[in-house]
Amino acid sequence: MMKTIYQALADLKAQGGRGVLCTIIKTQGSTPRKEGSKMLVYPDGEIVGSVGGGEVESRVIESALEVMDTGEVEIIPYQLVDPDRGDPGVCGGSLEVFLEPLAPATTLLVVGGGHVGQEVVHLANWLGYRVVLTDDRKEFCNPEVVPGAAAYHPCPLPEIPDHVKFTPRTIVVMVTRSMEIDVTGLPEILAQPHAYLGVISSQRRWKLTAEKLREKGLREADLQKIHAPIGLDINAETPEEIAVSILAEVIMVQRGGNGGPLSH
C-alpha cells in the first residue's frame, strides 16, 4: 500500500496534478489505522490508500477537498466514540489527520528547441519548474536532444493548445527561429490563460512582428501583455547567458521584483 501511495505521488508530480496527502499523525485507543497511514485524495474525490475506511474516511475526503481549494495545511481531530453525538465511528479511540495540499509545479512552456531553448529547458528544470517543450521540428523536440522536460510535443505553434493544458499559472517562453513562426502562433497562444508570455527577438524584429500581428487583428492591449524582447538586460551573449536573462525576468514577474541591482 505504501509503495502504491508513493508511486501515485510521483505520478501526480510528473503529470502536474493536484491532490491532498492525508496522514494519520496521532492515535489514541482503538482506531482502524495507526500513525503513518496515508491516503491521497484527487480533485474528483478518488483516493489511493486509506486512513481507516467508513465514515471517518468519508469525512477526511470531504475535508481534503476543502483544503485543496484553500491551499492551507490543516490538522483535523476525529473522535471514534459516539455516533449519536456526531462522531464518525464507535472504535473507542481518537485520531488526528494531517492534510497537506499538493499544488502542481508551475508549468513553463518552452516553444522552440534550438540552442537557447535547450538552455532554457535545462535551467528551468533546475529551478523547479515543470518544463514542457514544443517545436514543429521533431529532431529538436525529444529527450535525446533536449533532456530535462516533463513532456515533448513536436507540433506547429497553432496546434500547441491541442496538446498543452494552459492555466493562469502557465509561463510561456517563445524562443523560436523566425518572426513568421511567431506571427502564425502568437494569436492562439495569447488566447490561452497564462501568467507570463515572452518572445525572443531584437527590437527591430519585434517591431515588425507587432505590425503583422496588428494586421491579423490583435489589439494593442493584447500586444502590451507580451514581454518582447524577452529577458533582462544583462548584455547576455551565449545561449546559457540568454537563458539566465530570460528566467531572471520570469522570476521577477512572478515575485513582483523590479530587476534592479540590490546594491541600489
C-alpha positions in Angstrom: 0.0 0.0 0.0 2.8 2.4 0.9 4.5 1.8 -2.4 1.3 2.5 -4.2 1.0 5.8 -2.4 4.5 6.9 -3.3 4.1 5.8 -6.9 0.8 7.8 -7.0 2.6 10.8 -5.6 5.4 10.5 -8.2 2.8 10.2 -11.0 0.9 13.2 -9.7 4.1 15.3 -9.8 5.1 14.1 -13.2 1.6 15.0 -14.6 1.4 18.3 -12.9 -1.8 17.3 -11.0 -3.4 18.5 -7.8 -4.2 16.4 -4.7 -4.1 16.3 -0.9 -2.0 13.9 1.1 -3.7 12.8 4.3 -1.6 11.3 7.0 -2.6 10.0 10.4 -0.2 11.7 12.8 -1.6 10.7 16.2 -3.9 8.0 17.5 -5.2 7.1 20.9 -7.1 4.0 22.0 -8.7 1.7 19.4 -8.6 3.1 15.8 -8.8 1.3 12.4 -5.4 2.6 11.2 -2.3 3.8 13.1 0.2 6.6 12.8 1.8 7.0 9.4 -1.2 5.6 7.4 -1.6 7.7 4.3 -4.3 8.5 1.7 -4.0 10.6 -1.4 -7.2 12.4 -2.4 -7.7 13.6 -6.0 -9.8 16.6 -7.1 -12.7 14.2 -8.2 -12.7 12.6 -4.7 -11.0 9.4 -5.9 -8.4 8.0 -3.5 -5.3 5.9 -3.2 -4.5 4.4 0.2 -6.7 4.6 3.3 -6.9 6.2 6.7 -9.4 3.7 8.0 -12.5 3.4 5.8 -16.0 4.1 6.7 -17.4 7.4 8.0 -14.1 8.7 9.2 -12.5 8.3 5.8 -15.5 10.0 4.1 -15.1 13.0 6.4 -11.3 13.1 5.7 -12.0 13.1 1.9 -14.6 15.9 2.4 -12.1 18.0 4.4 -9.3 17.2 1.9 -11.4 18.7 -1.0 -11.9 21.8 1.1 -8.2 22.1 1.8 -7.5 21.6 -1.9 -9.3 24.8 -2.6 -7.8 26.9 0.2 -4.2 25.6 -0.3 -3.7 25.7 3.5 -2.5 22.7 5.6 -4.7 21.5 8.4 -4.7 19.1 11.3 -8.1 17.7 12.0 -9.1 15.6 15.0 -11.7 12.8 14.9 -13.3 11.0 17.8 -14.4 7.4 17.2 -16.6 7.1 20.3 -20.3 8.1 19.9 -22.0 8.3 16.5 -25.1 9.7 18.2 -23.0 12.7 19.1 -21.8 13.1 15.6 -18.6 11.1 15.9 -17.5 9.2 12.8 -17.2 5.8 14.4 -17.5 3.6 17.5 -14.0 2.1 17.8 -13.5 3.9 21.1 -10.4 5.9 20.2 -9.3 9.1 18.5 -7.0 10.2 15.8 -5.6 13.3 14.1 -5.1 13.6 10.4 -2.6 16.0 8.7 -4.0 17.3 5.4 -1.3 18.5 3.0 -2.4 20.1 -0.2 -0.1 19.3 -3.2 -0.1 22.0 -5.7 1.5 21.3 -9.1 4.8 22.8 -10.0 4.3 25.8 -12.3 4.4 24.7 -15.9 6.9 26.5 -18.1 6.2 26.0 -21.8 9.3 26.4 -24.0 8.4 27.0 -27.6 11.5 26.2 -29.7 14.2 23.6 -29.1 17.1 25.4 -30.6 20.3 26.4 -28.8 18.6 29.0 -26.5 15.5 26.8 -26.0 17.7 23.9 -24.9 19.4 26.0 -22.2 16.1 27.4 -21.0 14.8 23.9 -20.6 17.9 22.9 -18.6 17.9 26.0 -16.3 14.1 26.0 -15.8 14.2 22.3 -14.8 16.9 23.1 -12.3 14.8 25.9 -10.9 12.0 23.5 -10.2 9.5 24.3 -13.0 7.6 21.6 -14.8 9.0 22.1 -18.3 7.1 21.3 -21.5 8.9 21.6 -24.8 7.3 22.1 -28.2 8.8 22.6 -31.6 7.5 22.0 -35.1 10.7 20.0 -35.8 10.8 16.6 -34.2 14.6 16.5 -34.3 14.6 19.5 -31.9 11.9 18.2 -29.6 12.9 14.9 -28.0 14.6 13.9 -24.7 17.7 12.7 -26.5 18.5 16.1 -27.9 16.9 18.2 -25.1 16.8 16.4 -21.8 15.0 17.7 -18.8 11.5 18.4 -20.0 8.5 16.6 -18.5 6.7 16.4 -21.8 7.6 16.9 -25.5 5.1 17.9 -28.2 6.5 18.3 -31.7 3.8 20.3 -33.5 3.2 23.6 -35.2 2.5 26.6 -33.0 -1.2 26.9 -33.7 -1.7 23.3 -32.5 0.0 23.8 -29.2 -3.3 24.3 -27.2 -4.4 20.9 -28.5 -1.5 19.3 -26.7 -0.7 21.5 -23.7 -3.1 22.4 -20.9 -2.9 26.1 -20.1 -3.8 27.5 -16.7 -3.5 31.1 -15.2 -0.1 29.9 -13.8 1.4 28.8 -17.1 4.6 30.5 -18.2 5.3 30.7 -21.9 8.8 31.3 -23.2 8.9 31.6 -27.0 12.4 31.2 -28.4 11.5 30.4 -32.0 13.7 30.7 -35.0 11.7 33.2 -37.1 9.2 36.1 -37.0 6.9 34.2 -39.4 6.5 31.4 -36.8 5.7 33.9 -34.1 3.1 35.7 -36.2 1.4 32.4 -37.0 1.3 31.0 -33.5 1.0 34.0 -31.1 -2.7 34.7 -31.6 -3.5 31.1 -30.4 -1.1 31.3 -27.5 -2.4 34.7 -26.4 -5.9 33.4 -26.3 -4.9 30.8 -23.6 -4.8 31.5 -19.9 -1.2 32.3 -18.8 0.8 34.2 -16.2 3.7 35.3 -18.5 4.4 35.3 -22.2 7.7 36.3 -23.6 9.1 36.3 -27.1 12.8 36.3 -28.1 13.6 38.9 -30.7 15.6 42.0 -31.4 13.9 45.4 -31.1 13.6 45.6 -34.9 12.2 42.0 -35.2 9.6 42.6 -32.5 8.5 45.9 -34.1 7.9 44.1 -37.4 6.2 41.2 -35.6 3.9 43.5 -33.8 2.9 45.3 -37.0 2.0 42.0 -38.6 0.0 40.9 -35.5 -2.0 44.1 -35.7 -2.8 43.3 -39.3 -4.1 40.0 -38.1 -6.5 41.8 -35.7 -4.6 41.8 -32.4 -5.4 44.7 -30.2 -2.8 47.0 -28.7 -3.9 45.8 -25.2 -3.0 42.2 -26.2 0.4 43.2 -27.5 1.2 45.0 -24.3 0.9 41.8 -22.4 3.8 40.3 -24.3 7.3 40.6 -22.9 9.4 41.3 -26.0 12.3 41.3 -26.5 12.3 38.7 -23.7 14.6 38.9 -20.7 16.5 41.3 -18.6 19.3 43.5 -20.0 22.5 41.9 -18.7 24.3 42.0 -22.1 23.9 38.3 -22.5 25.7 36.7 -25.4 25.8 32.9 -25.1 22.7 30.7 -25.1 23.4 29.9 -21.4 23.6 33.6 -20.6 20.4 34.4 -22.6 18.6 31.6 -20.6 19.7 33.3 -17.4 18.4 36.6 -18.7 15.0 35.1 -19.7 14.4 33.2 -16.5 15.5 36.2 -14.4 12.7 38.2 -15.9 10.3 35.3 -15.4 11.1 35.2 -11.7 11.0 39.0 -11.5 7.4 39.0 -12.9 6.4 36.1 -10.7 7.7 37.6 -7.5 7.0 41.2 -8.2 10.6 42.4 -8.3 12.0 45.3 -10.3 15.1 43.8 -11.8 17.4 46.5 -10.4 20.7 45.8 -8.6 20.2 45.0 -4.9 23.0 47.4 -4.1 20.8 50.3 -5.2 
